[in-house]
Amino acid sequence: MTITDSESADLPTPTGPMRTYVFRPVAGGRYPGLVLYSEIFQVTGPIRRMAAMLASHGFLVAVPEIFHEL
């Protein structure tokens, strides 16, 4: 399945905005969603590949930068 991996959203938090990357199938429709809680090194190559793989199987995947305040 073809995906898009160039979307992001800034979610408001008490310590400032938290960038969240969104991976999703290109085809329209409704998809189940997942939050991929990354490791301490944020959105690395392996995390992006995992999110892309899950999105290619029909999930909308949100990957937040969990240490955004640092």
Helices and strands as residue ranges (DSSP letters): E 3-11, E 18-25, E 33-35, H 45-56, E 60-64
